């Protein structure tokens, strides 16, 4: 379903320029930009969560211990690959 969204003229011009350069519809460029921003926000939130986890010494030690257990499961005797 199509929706109408107002954006500033400069952003519209940039989207149009990218769409022409890539030979794709403007809506495709906008969708890709939104997805890239969504991913950026997700990574920022994940980074903040890990910073909080590292701030809790006991919880961080538990996380590290669990990682060590998982790391052991990938040992297949093929070192250096």
N, C-alpha and C positions, 0 to 999 in steps of 0.2 A: 504494500500500500504506500503510495507516494504521499509525502508530507511537504509542506512549505516551511522553510526555515530562512529567516533573514540573517544575512551575514554582511559584514562591512565590505565596501567596494574593493578595498585593497586585497582582502582575503579571496574575494570572488575572482579578481584579476589573476592572482597567483594560482588558484585552482584551475582556471581556464588555461593559463599558460602551461601548466603541467599536463593537463589533459591533451592539449594540442601537441606537445612535445612527445608524449607517450602514445598518442593516437588511441586514446580510450575516452569513454564518456566522462563527463564532469562528475556524474554520480559515482562512478568507479573510483575516481581520485578522492572524492570526499569520503567514501566508505573506507578506503585504505588509510586515509588520514585519521579517521575516527578509530579504526582498529589499532593503528600504531600508538595513538594516545592512550587507548584503553590498556594496552600492554605496558606502556611506560608507567602508568599509574599503578598497575598490578606489581611491577618490579619495585617501585618506590614503597608500596605498602609491605611487600615481602622484606625489603631491606630494613624497614622500621621494626617489623616483627622480630627479625633476627637480632637487631640492635638491642631490643628489649630483652630477648632471651639471653644474650651475652651479658647483660647487666645483672642477671640472676645467676650467681656462681654455681649454685647447686643444680639448677635446671640446665645450665650450659654444660656442666660436667656430664649430666645424664644424656644430653643430646650427643655429645662427643663419644660417650661409651656406646650408644646405640649405633652411631655411624661406624665405629670400629667393628661391631658385630656384622653389619651389612657388608663392610669392606672385605671381611673374611670370606663371605659367600662367593665373591668373584674370583678367588684364587683358583686358577685352573692349572697351575704348574707351568704356565707359558710366560715366563718373565720377559719383560722388555718389549712386549707387543702392544 
